[in-house]
Amino acid sequence: MIMCTENCAYQEDGLCNLKKITSFSSKPIKYCPYFRGKDKNRA
């Protein structure tokens, strides 16, 4: 389990839910190369 509080598409209930390693994000954050911002249109 990886704790996560970022506004990331993979974050849910304070945990990272990325299921498999993918290519690095084009906009990584300091401690997470896989960071993907949440879709603003998603509920």
C-alpha positions as CSV (number, residue, x, y, z in Angstrom):
1,M,0.0,0.0,0.0
2,I,1.3,3.4,-0.9
3,M,-0.1,6.4,0.9
4,C,-1.1,9.3,-1.4
5,T,-2.9,12.6,-0.7
6,E,-2.2,14.2,-4.1
7,N,-5.0,15.3,-6.5
8,C,-4.1,12.3,-8.7
9,A,-6.2,10.1,-10.9
10,Y,-4.8,7.1,-9.1
11,Q,-5.5,8.4,-5.6
12,E,-8.5,7.0,-3.8
13,D,-9.3,7.3,-0.1
14,G,-5.7,8.3,0.7
15,L,-4.1,5.4,-1.2
16,C,-2.5,5.0,-4.6
17,N,-4.5,2.6,-6.7
18,L,-2.1,2.3,-9.6
19,K,-2.4,-1.3,-10.6
20,K,0.7,-1.7,-12.8
21,I,3.8,0.4,-13.6
22,T,3.3,2.5,-16.7
23,S,5.5,5.0,-18.5
24,F,6.4,8.0,-16.5
25,S,4.0,11.0,-16.5
26,S,4.8,14.0,-18.5
27,K,4.1,16.0,-15.4
28,P,5.6,14.1,-12.5
29,I,5.6,15.4,-8.9
30,K,8.5,15.2,-6.5
31,Y,7.8,11.8,-5.1
32,C,5.7,10.3,-7.8
33,P,6.8,9.8,-11.4
34,Y,3.4,8.4,-12.3
35,F,1.3,11.3,-11.2
36,R,-1.7,12.0,-13.4
37,G,-4.0,14.9,-12.6
38,K,-7.7,14.1,-12.0
39,D,-10.0,14.7,-15.0
40,K,-11.9,17.9,-14.1
41,N,-15.0,16.6,-16.0
42,R,-15.2,13.4,-14.0
43,A,-17.6,13.2,-11.1
